[in-house]
Amino acid sequence: MKSKSYVFMFITSLFVFTSSLSAATIDSNAHKQTVTNYIEEINQIQKQIFTLTQKIAFLTTPSDEIYITELKFINNQLDNVTQSMLSYYESLPDLCAEKLNVLVLFNSTNLIHCSLIKLNELNNSNSNIEKMTILQTYCAFHVEANNILNIVSNLVSQ
């Protein structure tokens, strides 16, 4: 009788263990697709920011209201993507490799937020020297954000 109860406990333990493993398993293809979608969304936002930068930097009489509205719209889009990434990140098991991709993407969105702040400064700038300094910093944020997106893209494709 004791041997039957040990066998039953063993089978039950095995079932519980395999159930918890399968719950923590992440569909690799679904993860790759999710991260790729985030990268595409962030790239689209980067393109919008770059277009707006050209308008603000090279027009002699920018309309502050129009650009501020566009900046806020882009910032809201970026906030939405970041919030979605946060929800996805929190749904992943602790210390899983997939969290790495999302964590690195957060670096990209933070840099893009920084570039938006610099773009707002550029919109409020009057001096050409000040504009050049702001553009230099903006470009550094923009380039680093793109580099990070490329890194994540490479990580996901492995």
Backbone as JSON Lines, residues from 0, in Angstrom:
{"i":0,"aa":"M","n":[0.81,-1.19,0.0],"ca":[0.0,0.0,0.0],"c":[0.86,1.26,0.0]}
{"i":1,"aa":"K","n":[1.97,1.2,0.8],"ca":[2.86,2.36,0.86],"c":[3.5,2.63,-0.49]}
{"i":2,"aa":"S","n":[3.85,1.59,-1.21],"ca":[4.49,1.79,-2.51],"c":[3.55,2.47,-3.5]}
{"i":3,"aa":"K","n":[2.26,2.16,-3.41],"ca":[1.29,2.81,-4.28],"c":[1.19,4.3,-3.96]}
{"i":4,"aa":"S","n":[1.22,4.65,-2.68],"ca":[1.14,6.06,-2.31],"c":[2.4,6.82,-2.74]}
{"i":5,"aa":"Y","n":[3.57,6.16,-2.67],"ca":[4.8,6.8,-3.13],"c":[4.77,7.02,-4.65]}
{"i":6,"aa":"V","n":[4.28,6.03,-5.35],"ca":[4.16,6.14,-6.81],"c":[3.17,7.27,-7.15]}
{"i":7,"aa":"F","n":[2.08,7.3,-6.42],"ca":[1.08,8.35,-6.66],"c":[1.68,9.73,-6.37]}
{"i":8,"aa":"M","n":[2.42,9.87,-5.26],"ca":[3.05,11.15,-4.92],"c":[4.1,11.53,-5.97]}
{"i":9,"aa":"F","n":[4.86,10.53,-6.45],"ca":[5.87,10.8,-7.46],"c":[5.22,11.3,-8.75]}
{"i":10,"aa":"I","n":[4.17,10.62,-9.18],"ca":[3.48,11.01,-10.42],"c":[2.85,12.38,-10.26]}
{"i":11,"aa":"T","n":[2.27,12.65,-9.12],"ca":[1.67,13.96,-8.85],"c":[2.73,15.05,-8.87]}
{"i":12,"aa":"S","n":[3.87,14.8,-8.23],"ca":[4.97,15.76,-8.21],"c":[5.5,16.01,-9.61]}
{"i":13,"aa":"L","n":[5.63,14.94,-10.38],"ca":[6.1,15.06,-11.75],"c":[5.13,15.89,-12.58]}
{"i":14,"aa":"F","n":[3.85,15.65,-12.4],"ca":[2.83,16.4,-13.13],"c":[2.88,17.89,-12.78]}
{"i":15,"aa":"V","n":[2.98,18.18,-11.5],"ca":[3.05,19.58,-11.05],"c":[4.29,20.25,-11.6]}
{"i":16,"aa":"F","n":[5.42,19.56,-11.56],"ca":[6.68,20.12,-12.06],"c":[6.6,20.39,-13.56]}
{"i":17,"aa":"T","n":[6.1,19.44,-14.35],"ca":[6.03,19.64,-15.79],"c":[4.98,20.7,-16.15]}
{"i":18,"aa":"S","n":[3.93,20.79,-15.37],"ca":[2.93,21.83,-15.61],"c":[3.51,23.21,-15.39]}
{"i":19,"aa":"S","n":[4.3,23.36,-14.33],"ca":[4.9,24.67,-14.06],"c":[5.94,25.01,-15.11]}
{"i":20,"aa":"L","n":[6.66,24.01,-15.64],"ca":[7.63,24.27,-16.7],"c":[6.93,24.7,-17.98]}
{"i":21,"aa":"S","n":[5.84,24.05,-18.33],"ca":[5.15,24.4,-19.56],"c":[4.5,25.77,-19.45]}
{"i":22,"aa":"A","n":[4.09,26.16,-18.26],"ca":[3.51,27.49,-18.08],"c":[4.57,28.57,-18.23]}
{"i":23,"aa":"A","n":[5.81,28.26,-17.85],"ca":[6.89,29.24,-17.93],"c":[7.56,29.25,-19.3]}
{"i":24,"aa":"T","n":[7.23,28.3,-20.15],"ca":[7.84,28.25,-21.48],"c":[7.22,29.32,-22.36]}
{"i":25,"aa":"I","n":[8.08,29.95,-23.13],"ca":[7.64,31.04,-23.99],"c":[7.75,30.58,-25.43]}
{"i":26,"aa":"D","n":[6.73,30.84,-26.2],"ca":[6.75,30.52,-27.62],"c":[7.75,31.44,-28.3]}
{"i":27,"aa":"S","n":[8.83,30.86,-28.76],"ca":[9.93,31.64,-29.34],"c":[9.49,32.46,-30.56]}
{"i":28,"aa":"N","n":[8.69,31.86,-31.41],"ca":[8.23,32.58,-32.6],"c":[7.31,33.74,-32.23]}
{"i":29,"aa":"A","n":[6.45,33.52,-31.26],"ca":[5.55,34.6,-30.82],"c":[6.36,35.73,-30.2]}
{"i":30,"aa":"H","n":[7.38,35.37,-29.41],"ca":[8.23,36.39,-28.8],"c":[8.97,37.2,-29.89]}
{"i":31,"aa":"K","n":[9.55,36.48,-30.84],"ca":[10.26,37.17,-31.94],"c":[9.33,38.11,-32.68]}
{"i":32,"aa":"Q","n":[8.11,37.67,-32.93],"ca":[7.15,38.51,-33.65],"c":[6.76,39.73,-32.82]}
{"i":33,"aa":"T","n":[6.57,39.53,-31.52],"ca":[6.21,40.64,-30.63],"c":[7.32,41.69,-30.61]}
{"i":34,"aa":"V","n":[8.55,41.24,-30.43],"ca":[9.68,42.17,-30.38],"c":[9.88,42.84,-31.73]}
{"i":35,"aa":"T","n":[9.72,42.1,-32.81],"ca":[9.84,42.68,-34.16],"c":[8.77,43.75,-34.37]}
{"i":36,"aa":"N","n":[7.57,43.51,-33.89],"ca":[6.5,44.52,-34.0],"c":[6.86,45.78,-33.22]}
{"i":37,"aa":"Y","n":[7.43,45.61,-32.01],"ca":[7.87,46.77,-31.24],"c":[8.96,47.54,-32.0]}
{"i":38,"aa":"I","n":[9.89,46.82,-32.57],"ca":[10.97,47.48,-33.33],"c":[10.39,48.27,-34.5]}
{"i":39,"aa":"E","n":[9.43,47.68,-35.21],"ca":[8.81,48.36,-36.34],"c":[8.06,49.62,-35.89]}
{"i":40,"aa":"E","n":[7.34,49.51,-34.78],"ca":[6.62,50.68,-34.25],"c":[7.6,51.78,-33.85]}
{"i":41,"aa":"I","n":[8.67,51.4,-33.19],"ca":[9.66,52.39,-32.75],"c":[10.35,53.01,-33.96]}
{"i":42,"aa":"N","n":[10.66,52.21,-34.97],"ca":[11.26,52.76,-36.19],"c":[10.34,53.76,-36.86]}
{"i":43,"aa":"Q","n":[9.06,53.47,-36.88],"ca":[8.08,54.4,-37.46],"c":[8.07,55.72,-36.69]}
{"i":44,"aa":"I","n":[8.11,55.63,-35.38],"ca":[8.17,56.84,-34.55],"c":[9.45,57.61,-34.84]}
{"i":45,"aa":"Q","n":[10.57,56.9,-34.98],"ca":[11.84,57.55,-35.29],"c":[11.75,58.32,-36.61]}
{"i":46,"aa":"K","n":[11.08,57.74,-37.59],"ca":[10.91,58.42,-38.89],"c":[10.07,59.69,-38.74]}
{"i":47,"aa":"Q","n":[9.02,59.61,-37.94],"ca":[8.19,60.8,-37.7],"c":[9.0,61.9,-37.02]}
{"i":48,"aa":"I","n":[9.82,61.51,-36.06],"ca":[10.64,62.48,-35.34],"c":[11.65,63.11,-36.3]}
{"i":49,"aa":"F","n":[12.27,62.3,-37.14],"ca":[13.26,62.82,-38.08],"c":[12.63,63.81,-39.05]}
{"i":50,"aa":"T","n":[11.44,63.51,-39.54],"ca":[10.72,64.42,-40.43],"c":[10.41,65.73,-39.72]}
{"i":51,"aa":"L","n":[9.95,65.64,-38.48],"ca":[9.66,66.84,-37.7],"c":[10.93,67.64,-37.43]}
{"i":52,"aa":"T","n":[12.02,66.96,-37.19],"ca":[13.3,67.63,-36.94],"c":[13.7,68.47,-38.14]}
{"i":53,"aa":"Q","n":[13.54,67.93,-39.32],"ca":[13.88,68.67,-40.53],"c":[13.03,69.93,-40.65]}
{"i":54,"aa":"K","n":[11.76,69.82,-40.31],"ca":[10.88,70.99,-40.37],"c":[11.32,72.06,-39.38]}
{"i":55,"aa":"I","n":[11.59,71.64,-38.16],"ca":[11.94,72.6,-37.11],"c":[13.32,73.2,-37.36]}
{"i":56,"aa":"A","n":[14.27,72.4,-37.79],"ca":[15.65,72.86,-37.91],"c":[15.87,73.76,-39.11]}
{"i":57,"aa":"F","n":[15.15,73.52,-40.19],"ca":[15.49,74.21,-41.42],"c":[14.48,75.26,-41.89]}
{"i":58,"aa":"L","n":[13.38,75.38,-41.19],"ca":[12.45,76.45,-41.53],"c":[12.8,77.69,-40.71]}
{"i":59,"aa":"T","n":[12.77,78.83,-41.35],"ca":[13.18,80.05,-40.65],"c":[12.13,80.57,-39.69]}
{"i":60,"aa":"T","n":[10.87,80.33,-39.97],"ca":[9.81,80.81,-39.08],"c":[8.91,79.64,-38.69]}
{"i":61,"aa":"P","n":[9.37,78.83,-37.77],"ca":[8.54,77.69,-37.37],"c":[7.3,78.15,-36.6]}
{"i":62,"aa":"S","n":[6.24,77.4,-36.79],"ca":[5.01,77.65,-36.05],"c":[5.05,76.79,-34.8]}
{"i":63,"aa":"D","n":[5.33,77.41,-33.68],"ca":[5.51,76.68,-32.43],"c":[4.32,75.78,-32.1]}
{"i":64,"aa":"E","n":[3.12,76.29,-32.29],"ca":[1.93,75.51,-31.92],"c":[1.81,74.21,-32.71]}
{"i":65,"aa":"I","n":[2.05,74.3,-34.01],"ca":[1.94,73.11,-34.86],"c":[2.97,72.07,-34.44]}
{"i":66,"aa":"Y","n":[4.2,72.51,-34.2],"ca":[5.26,71.57,-33.83],"c":[5.06,71.0,-32.45]}
{"i":67,"aa":"I","n":[4.59,71.81,-31.54],"ca":[4.33,71.32,-30.18],"c":[3.23,70.26,-30.22]}
{"i":68,"aa":"T","n":[2.21,70.48,-31.03],"ca":[1.14,69.5,-31.18],"c":[1.69,68.2,-31.76]}
{"i":69,"aa":"E","n":[2.56,68.31,-32.79],"ca":[3.16,67.11,-33.37],"c":[4.07,66.41,-32.37]}
{"i":70,"aa":"L","n":[4.85,67.19,-31.62],"ca":[5.72,66.6,-30.59],"c":[4.91,65.84,-29.56]}
{"i":71,"aa":"K","n":[3.83,66.42,-29.1],"ca":[2.98,65.76,-28.1],"c":[2.36,64.49,-28.67]}
{"i":72,"aa":"F","n":[1.94,64.54,-29.92],"ca":[1.34,63.36,-30.56],"c":[2.37,62.23,-30.63]}
{"i":73,"aa":"I","n":[3.58,62.55,-31.08],"ca":[4.64,61.55,-31.18],"c":[5.0,61.02,-29.8]}
{"i":74,"aa":"N","n":[5.08,61.92,-28.83],"ca":[5.39,61.5,-27.46],"c":[4.32,60.54,-26.93]}
{"i":75,"aa":"N","n":[3.06,60.81,-27.22],"ca":[1.97,59.91,-26.8],"c":[2.1,58.54,-27.46]}
{"i":76,"aa":"Q","n":[2.46,58.54,-28.74],"ca":[2.67,57.27,-29.44],"c":[3.79,56.47,-28.77]}
{"i":77,"aa":"L","n":[4.87,57.16,-28.46],"ca":[6.01,56.51,-27.81],"c":[5.63,56.01,-26.42]}
{"i":78,"aa":"D","n":[4.86,56.79,-25.69],"ca":[4.39,56.35,-24.37],"c":[3.53,55.09,-24.49]}
{"i":79,"aa":"N","n":[2.69,55.04,-25.51],"ca":[1.83,53.87,-25.72],"c":[2.66,52.62,-26.01]}
{"i":80,"aa":"V","n":[3.66,52.76,-26.86],"ca":[4.53,51.62,-27.16],"c":[5.28,51.19,-25.91]}
{"i":81,"aa":"T","n":[5.8,52.16,-25.17],"ca":[6.54,51.86,-23.94],"c":[5.65,51.15,-22.93]}
{"i":82,"aa":"Q","n":[4.41,51.61,-22.8],"ca":[3.47,50.97,-21.87],"c":[3.16,49.55,-22.3]}
{"i":83,"aa":"S","n":[2.98,49.35,-23.58],"ca":[2.73,48.0,-24.11],"c":[3.92,47.09,-23.85]}
{"i":84,"aa":"M","n":[5.12,47.62,-24.06],"ca":[6.34,46.85,-23.78],"c":[6.43,46.49,-22.3]}
{"i":85,"aa":"L","n":[6.07,47.42,-21.44],"ca":[6.11,47.17,-20.0],"c":[5.14,46.04,-19.63]}
{"i":86,"aa":"S","n":[3.95,46.07,-20.18],"ca":[2.98,45.01,-19.92],"c":[3.52,43.66,-20.39]}
{"i":87,"aa":"Y","n":[4.11,43.66,-21.57],"ca":[4.67,42.41,-22.1],"c":[5.83,41.94,-21.21]}
{"i":88,"aa":"Y","n":[6.7,42.86,-20.84],"ca":[7.84,42.54,-19.98],"c":[7.38,41.9,-18.67]}
{"i":89,"aa":"E","n":[6.36,42.49,-18.07],"ca":[5.85,41.97,-16.8],"c":[5.18,40.6,-16.94]}
{"i":90,"aa":"S","n":[4.74,40.28,-18.15],"ca":[4.11,38.97,-18.36],"c":[5.13,37.85,-18.53]}
{"i":91,"aa":"L","n":[6.38,38.2,-18.76],"ca":[7.43,37.2,-18.95],"c":[7.92,36.67,-17.6]}
{"i":92,"aa":"P","n":[8.33,35.41,-17.57],"ca":[8.87,34.85,-16.32],"c":[10.16,35.58,-15.91]}
{"i":93,"aa":"D","n":[10.4,35.62,-14.62],"ca":[11.61,36.26,-14.09],"c":[12.85,35.6,-14.66]}
{"i":94,"aa":"L","n":[13.83,36.43,-14.95],"ca":[15.16,36.0,-15.39],"c":[15.16,35.14,-16.65]}
{"i":95,"aa":"C","n":[14.15,35.26,-17.48],"ca":[14.16,34.52,-18.74],"c":[14.93,35.34,-19.78]}
{"i":96,"aa":"A","n":[15.49,34.66,-20.74],"ca":[16.31,35.31,-21.76],"c":[15.5,36.32,-22.59]}
{"i":97,"aa":"E","n":[14.22,36.07,-22.74],"ca":[13.38,36.95,-23.55],"c":[13.25,38.35,-22.94]}
{"i":98,"aa":"K","n":[13.39,38.43,-21.63],"ca":[13.32,39.75,-20.98],"c":[14.46,40.66,-21.43]}
{"i":99,"aa":"L","n":[15.58,40.06,-21.8],"ca":[16.73,40.83,-22.25],"c":[16.37,41.72,-23.43]}
{"i":100,"aa":"N","n":[15.68,41.15,-24.42],"ca":[15.31,41.92,-25.61],"c":[14.46,43.14,-25.25]}
{"i":101,"aa":"V","n":[13.51,42.92,-24.37],"ca":[12.6,44.01,-23.99],"c":[13.34,45.06,-23.16]}
{"i":102,"aa":"L","n":[14.2,44.61,-22.27],"ca":[14.97,45.56,-21.47],"c":[15.83,46.47,-22.36]}
{"i":103,"aa":"V","n":[16.46,45.89,-23.35],"ca":[17.29,46.69,-24.25],"c":[16.42,47.64,-25.08]}
{"i":104,"aa":"L","n":[15.23,47.19,-25.45],"ca":[14.3,48.08,-26.18],"c":[13.91,49.29,-25.33]}
{"i":105,"aa":"F","n":[13.79,49.09,-24.01],"ca":[13.49,50.22,-23.14],"c":[14.58,51.28,-23.23]}
{"i":106,"aa":"N","n":[15.83,50.86,-23.39],"ca":[16.91,51.83,-23.58],"c":[16.67,52.67,-24.82]}
{"i":107,"aa":"S","n":[16.22,52.04,-25.86],"ca":[15.93,52.76,-27.1],"c":[14.81,53.78,-26.91]}
{"i":108,"aa":"T","n":[13.73,53.36,-26.26],"ca":[12.61,54.3,-26.07],"c":[13.02,55.46,-25.16]}
{"i":109,"aa":"N","n":[13.87,55.18,-24.17],"ca":[14.35,56.27,-23.31],"c":[15.18,57.28,-24.11]}
{"i":110,"aa":"L","n":[16.03,56.79,-24.99],"ca":[16.83,57.69,-25.83],"c":[15.94,58.49,-26.79]}
{"i":111,"aa":"I","n":[14.9,57.86,-27.27],"ca":[13.98,58.57,-28.17],"c":[13.24,59.66,-27.39]}
{"i":112,"aa":"H","n":[12.87,59.37,-26.15],"ca":[12.27,60.41,-25.31],"c":[13.24,61.57,-25.14]}
{"i":113,"aa":"C","n":[14.51,61.25,-24.94],"ca":[15.54,62.31,-24.82],"c":[15.62,63.13,-26.1]}
{"i":114,"aa":"S","n":[15.55,62.47,-27.25],"ca":[15.61,63.2,-28.51],"c":[14.39,64.11,-28.68]}
{"i":115,"aa":"L","n":[13.23,63.67,-28.18],"ca":[12.04,64.54,-28.23],"c":[12.22,65.78,-27.36]}
{"i":116,"aa":"I","n":[12.84,65.61,-26.22],"ca":[13.11,66.76,-25.33],"c":[14.05,67.74,-26.03]}
{"i":117,"aa":"K","n":[15.09,67.2,-26.69],"ca":[16.02,68.07,-27.42],"c":[15.32,68.75,-28.59]}
{"i":118,"aa":"L","n":[14.41,68.05,-29.22],"ca":[13.66,68.62,-30.34],"c":[12.77,69.76,-29.86]}
{"i":119,"aa":"N","n":[12.19,69.61,-28.69],"ca":[11.4,70.69,-28.11],"c":[12.29,71.89,-27.81]}
{"i":120,"aa":"E","n":[13.5,71.64,-27.29],"ca":[14.45,72.73,-27.06],"c":[14.81,73.41,-28.37]}
{"i":121,"aa":"L","n":[14.99,72.62,-29.41],"ca":[15.33,73.17,-30.72],"c":[14.21,74.08,-31.22]}
{"i":122,"aa":"N","n":[12.99,73.67,-31.0],"ca":[11.84,74.47,-31.42],"c":[11.8,75.8,-30.69]}
{"i":123,"aa":"N","n":[12.31,75.85,-29.46],"ca":[12.28,77.08,-28.67],"c":[13.57,77.9,-28.79]}
{"i":124,"aa":"S","n":[14.5,77.43,-29.57],"ca":[15.8,78.09,-29.69],"c":[15.76,79.18,-30.75]}
{"i":125,"aa":"N","n":[16.5,80.27,-30.48],"ca":[16.58,81.38,-31.43],"c":[17.96,81.5,-32.05]}
{"i":126,"aa":"S","n":[18.97,81.14,-31.35],"ca":[20.35,81.29,-31.79],"c":[20.78,80.12,-32.68]}
{"i":127,"aa":"N","n":[21.47,80.43,-33.77],"ca":[21.96,79.38,-34.66],"c":[22.99,78.5,-33.98]}
{"i":128,"aa":"I","n":[23.84,79.08,-33.16],"ca":[24.86,78.3,-32.44],"c":[24.18,77.35,-31.46]}
{"i":129,"aa":"E","n":[23.18,77.87,-30.77],"ca":[22.42,77.03,-29.84],"c":[21.71,75.9,-30.59]}
{"i":130,"aa":"K","n":[21.14,76.21,-31.75],"ca":[20.47,75.19,-32.56],"c":[21.44,74.09,-32.97]}
{"i":131,"aa":"M","n":[22.66,74.48,-33.36],"ca":[23.64,73.48,-33.78],"c":[24.02,72.55,-32.62]}
{"i":132,"aa":"T","n":[24.19,73.13,-31.44],"ca":[24.52,72.33,-30.26],"c":[23.39,71.37,-29.91]}
{"i":133,"aa":"I","n":[22.18,71.88,-29.96],"ca":[21.01,71.03,-29.68],"c":[20.87,69.93,-30.72]}
{"i":134,"aa":"L","n":[21.07,70.27,-31.99],"ca":[20.98,69.27,-33.06],"c":[22.04,68.19,-32.89]}
{"i":135,"aa":"Q","n":[23.23,68.59,-32.46],"ca":[24.29,67.61,-32.25],"c":[23.88,66.59,-31.18]}
{"i":136,"aa":"T","n":[23.34,67.09,-30.08],"ca":[22.89,66.19,-29.01],"c":[21.71,65.34,-29.47]}
{"i":137,"aa":"Y","n":[20.77,65.98,-30.16],"ca":[19.62,65.26,-30.71],"c":[20.09,64.1,-31.6]}
{"i":138,"aa":"C","n":[21.04,64.4,-32.48],"ca":[21.54,63.37,-33.41],"c":[22.21,62.22,-32.65]}
{"i":139,"aa":"A","n":[22.92,62.53,-31.59],"ca":[23.55,61.48,-30.79],"c":[22.5,60.54,-30.2]}
{"i":140,"aa":"F","n":[21.42,61.12,-29.66],"ca":[20.33,60.29,-29.12],"c":[19.68,59.46,-30.23]}
{"i":141,"aa":"H","n":[19.45,60.09,-31.36],"ca":[18.8,59.43,-32.5],"c":[19.64,58.24,-32.99]}
{"i":142,"aa":"V","n":[20.93,58.47,-33.15],"ca":[21.83,57.42,-33.64],"c":[21.92,56.27,-32.65]}
{"i":143,"aa":"E","n":[22.07,56.59,-31.36],"ca":[22.16,55.54,-30.34],"c":[20.88,54.72,-30.27]}
{"i":144,"aa":"A","n":[19.74,55.38,-30.38],"ca":[18.46,54.64,-30.37],"c":[18.41,53.68,-31.56]}
{"i":145,"aa":"N","n":[18.85,54.14,-32.73],"ca":[18.87,53.26,-33.91],"c":[19.85,52.11,-33.72]}
{"i":146,"aa":"N","n":[21.01,52.39,-33.13],"ca":[21.99,51.32,-32.87],"c":[21.39,50.25,-31.96]}
{"i":147,"aa":"I","n":[20.69,50.69,-30.94],"ca":[20.07,49.74,-30.01],"c":[19.0,48.92,-30.72]}
{"i":148,"aa":"L","n":[18.22,49.56,-31.56],"ca":[17.2,48.81,-32.32],"c":[17.85,47.75,-33.19]}
{"i":149,"aa":"N","n":[18.99,48.09,-33.78],"ca":[19.71,47.1,-34.6],"c":[20.24,45.95,-33.75]}
{"i":150,"aa":"I","n":[20.73,46.26,-32.55],"ca":[21.22,45.22,-31.65],"c":[20.09,44.25,-31.29]}
{"i":151,"aa":"V","n":[18.94,44.8,-30.93],"ca":[17.81,43.94,-30.56],"c":[17.34,43.13,-31.76]}
{"i":152,"aa":"S","n":[17.32,43.75,-32.9],"ca":[16.93,43.02,-34.12],"c":[17.86,41.84,-34.36]}
{"i":153,"aa":"N","n":[19.16,42.06,-34.14],"ca":[20.13,40.97,-34.3],"c":[19.94,39.9,-33.24]}
{"i":154,"aa":"L","n":[19.67,40.3,-32.01],"ca":[19.44,39.34,-30.93],"c":[18.23,38.46,-31.22]}
{"i":155,"aa":"V","n":[17.19,39.07,-31.72],"ca":[15.95,38.33,-31.99],"c":[16.14,37.37,-33.17]}
{"i":156,"aa":"S","n":[16.96,37.75,-34.13],"ca":[17.14,36.9,-35.31],"c":[18.05,35.7,-35.04]}
{"i":157,"aa":"Q","n":[18.72,35.66,-33.89],"ca":[19.63,34.53,-33.58],"c":[18.86,33.29,-33.2]}
